[in-house]
Amino acid sequence: MILGWQIWVWLNAAVMGAVAIATMLGLASPVWWWCSYLDYPRPQYALLLVICLTVGLVLPQPWSAKSWWLVGLIPLVVNTVLLGPVLFPGDRPAGTATMAHLRVIHATYDHQNPDLSRLVEYLERQTADVVSILEVKPDVLPQLTAGLTRYQLAAAEPRTNSHGSAWFVAKAALAQGLQIVDSGVIHLPADSDRPILALTLSVQGEAIALVCFHSIRPQSGGRLAYQAKEFEALAAWSQQPNLPRHRVAIGDFNTTPWSHLFRQTLRVESLVNSQVGFGLQPTWPSQLPAFLRIPIDHCLHSPSLQTRQRRVGAKIGSDHLPIVVELGWNRAD
């Protein structure tokens, strides 16, 4: 019996020690690129640490020995601080009766999956004003256009790889006065071969600039460095004086909101994370249970907009889950 609980003590200590090391190494991602992978699963770190602390305190040990388990509070606090901005709501301006709204859905589809039925069925059930879809291929675009009967194609840049994208606007929103002002392809940064599809809408007399953003996967030191350039270019885009005051960047960022690069991008005053205060909302990989996923699909917007609602959608046949964001602004501003 004694041997049994001693094994649990050592096993619990080993798990807590490994998580504590991973927690601290994740902070070194600006120095060593491979540490960026250790920076992503912070919700899982926090969960494991809570379990280890609980197990350590209930094990049949003297209280003097149990006090050592409290060392696990240090990495738990580190992870909680980094997760805090999305877990705890910040100051949000109160809405008014004159507030205008725009509901945006983003879906990152798997370009290797030929079956679009789940994606089409999901979007047809929604009441979005505008929809962005990533990984749109040339042979898929006609199927989407035909299947999405409640939406009109606003702009598209299909590609045979994962770089294609498309914007759709709800026909009901068009009937109520929403207008497609402009669309086109931009590159963030300028030397990128990845097309970023931009769209400008007029909603209740106010112009809104939107981009369907797609970042490179940081699978090496060079790719992580290039991802940093993409985020810098996105921040620069959000500060362009010739754009409308309302600006939205939504898509697959291939990083978490607590990663070093993401937090660095949000240091500019022109971008706000829509996820703040709405919880973890993990989107990838969709095949895993929710507690094992991480959020890498995001919506950033200008401070002139408010996030009224935000949630993760259902499975659509992709390794990503869609996100649904309702944005609002006071027309009296």
Order of alpha helices (4+ residues) and beta strands (2+ residues): alpha-alpha-alpha-alpha-alpha-beta-alpha-beta-alpha-beta-beta-alpha-beta-beta-beta-alpha-beta-alpha-beta-beta-beta-beta
